[in-house]
C-alpha cells in the first residue's frame, strides 16, 4: 500500500512540475506582450469626446420647481425665451425627442479640478459615481444641481457632491453663477 501511495505521489509531482514553464519562457512571453502593447494604437479614454453637441444645453424638464431643485436634460433650443413666451424657451429634448417649454436654460461647461471649490454648485449626472460612461448616457440621462461638500479626494479626480463621491470628469459648471 505504501509503495502504491509513493508511486502515485511521485507521478503527481512529475506531472505538476513537467507542466510548468521555466521563468525564461514566461519572461520571453512577457516581452512579446510588452512589444505588442507598445505598438498598439492609443485608445481614447472614456472622458475624451464626451460632451454635448454644438447647440445643446441643459434645460429644466419639470415645472414649478426652483432653478436649483429642477431636473435637467440635454436639449436644443427651438424658440429662445423672451417676454412674449413668458421667459420660457421652447426646446427639443435629445433623449426623448419630446418638444416642450422649459422654464430654465442652463448653459454649462465641463468641470475643471482647478476651479472646483468647497460649497460650489455644480451639475451632476445620474451616473457621476461610475468610472465609465457612454456618450448616449452622458447626453440622454438627467442632471441635477448639487453642492460640493468635500474636495478631499480631488487628487483622485473625485469630489463629494451632497455627501456622495463623484468623478470630476462627469460634472458640469454653469457658465453664469446661479446664486
C-alpha positions in Angstrom: 0.0 0.0 0.0 2.9 2.4 0.8 4.5 1.6 -2.5 1.4 2.5 -4.4 0.9 5.8 -2.5 4.6 6.7 -3.1 4.4 5.9 -6.8 1.1 7.9 -7.2 2.6 10.9 -5.3 5.8 10.8 -7.4 3.7 10.6 -10.6 1.5 13.5 -9.5 4.6 15.7 -8.7 6.2 14.8 -12.0 3.1 15.8 -14.0 2.8 19.1 -12.0 6.4 20.1 -12.5 6.6 19.0 -16.1 3.6 21.2 -17.0 5.2 24.3 -15.5 7.0 26.8 -17.8 10.5 27.9 -17.0 11.0 31.5 -15.9 12.9 32.2 -19.1 9.8 31.1 -21.2 7.5 33.2 -19.1 9.7 36.3 -19.3 10.0 35.9 -23.1 6.2 35.8 -23.3 6.0 39.0 -21.2 8.4 40.7 -23.6 6.3 39.8 -26.6 3.2 41.1 -24.8 5.1 44.3 -24.0 6.1 44.8 -27.6 2.5 44.3 -28.8 1.1 46.9 -26.3 3.9 49.4 -27.1 3.0 49.2 -30.8 -0.8 49.2 -30.3 -2.5 52.5 -31.2 -3.6 54.5 -28.2 -7.3 54.3 -27.4 -9.3 57.3 -26.5 -10.1 57.4 -22.8 -13.7 57.4 -21.8 -13.5 61.1 -21.0 -12.4 62.1 -24.4 -15.1 63.3 -26.7 -17.9 63.1 -24.1 -19.6 66.4 -24.2 -22.7 68.0 -25.6 -23.0 68.6 -29.3 -23.0 72.1 -30.7 -26.2 74.0 -29.7 -27.1 71.6 -26.9 -27.7 73.0 -23.4 -29.3 71.7 -20.1 -33.0 72.6 -19.9 -35.4 72.1 -17.0 -37.8 69.3 -17.5 -40.2 69.8 -14.6 -42.3 72.8 -13.9 -42.9 74.6 -10.6 -39.5 73.9 -9.1 -36.7 76.4 -8.4 -33.7 76.6 -10.7 -31.6 74.5 -8.2 -34.3 71.9 -7.5 -35.2 71.2 -11.1 -34.2 68.2 -13.1 -32.4 68.9 -16.4 -32.0 67.1 -19.7 -29.9 68.0 -22.7 -31.9 69.9 -25.3 -31.7 72.1 -28.4 -33.4 75.5 -28.2 -36.2 75.8 -30.8 -37.6 79.2 -29.6 -35.4 81.3 -27.2 -37.0 82.6 -24.0 -38.5 86.1 -24.3 -41.2 88.3 -22.7 -43.6 87.0 -25.4 -43.0 83.4 -24.3 -43.2 84.4 -20.5 -39.4 83.8 -20.3 -39.7 80.1 -21.3 -37.8 78.5 -24.1 -39.3 76.0 -26.5 -36.9 73.1 -26.6 -36.4 69.7 -28.1 -35.1 67.2 -25.6 -32.3 65.0 -27.1 -33.1 61.8 -25.2 -36.8 61.6 -25.7 -37.3 63.7 -28.8 -40.1 65.5 -26.8 -40.8 69.1 -27.6 -41.7 71.2 -24.6 -41.5 74.6 -22.9 -38.7 74.9 -20.4 -38.5 77.4 -17.5 -34.8 77.2 -17.1 -32.0 77.0 -19.7 -28.5 76.5 -18.2 -25.5 76.8 -20.5 -22.6 74.9 -18.9 -19.2 73.5 -19.4 -17.2 70.6 -18.2 -15.8 71.0 -14.7 -12.1 71.6 -14.1 -10.4 70.3 -11.0 -8.5 73.6 -10.6 -11.7 75.6 -10.4 -13.8 73.5 -8.1 -14.3 74.9 -4.6 -16.0 73.7 -1.4 -19.6 74.9 -1.3 -19.8 75.5 -5.1 -22.9 74.5 -7.0 -22.3 72.0 -9.9 -24.4 70.0 -12.2 -24.0 66.2 -11.7 -25.1 63.4 -13.8 -27.1 60.4 -12.7 -24.0 58.2 -13.5 -21.4 60.6 -11.9 -20.4 57.9 -9.4 -19.4 55.5 -12.2 -15.9 55.4 -13.6 -17.2 54.7 -17.2 -20.0 56.3 -19.1 -21.2 56.0 -22.7 -21.8 59.1 -24.9 -25.5 58.3 -25.0 -25.8 58.1 -21.2 -23.8 61.4 -20.9 -26.2 63.2 -23.2 -29.5 61.5 -22.6 -29.8 60.9 -18.8 -30.9 63.5 -16.3 -28.8 66.1 -14.5 -29.3 67.8 -11.1 -27.6 70.6 -9.2 -25.6 69.7 -6.1 -23.2 71.4 -3.8 -19.6 70.3 -3.4 -19.3 69.1 0.2 -15.7 67.9 0.2 -12.6 68.2 -2.0 -10.5 65.7 0.0 -10.3 63.2 -2.9 -9.6 65.8 -5.6 -6.2 64.2 -6.2 -8.1 61.0 -7.2 -10.3 63.0 -9.7 -13.3 63.0 -7.3 -15.2 65.4 -5.2 -18.1 64.9 -2.8 -21.4 66.4 -4.0 -24.2 66.4 -1.5 -22.2 63.9 0.6 -21.7 61.5 -2.4 -18.3 60.8 -4.0 -18.5 61.7 -7.8 -16.0 61.8 -10.6 -15.0 65.4 -11.6 -14.9 64.3 -15.3 -18.7 63.9 -15.2 -19.5 67.2 -13.5 -20.5 70.4 -15.3 -20.4 74.0 -14.1 -23.0 76.6 -15.1 -21.5 79.3 -17.4 -23.2 82.0 -15.3 -23.4 82.0 -11.5 -26.7 80.5 -10.3 -26.7 82.1 -6.9 
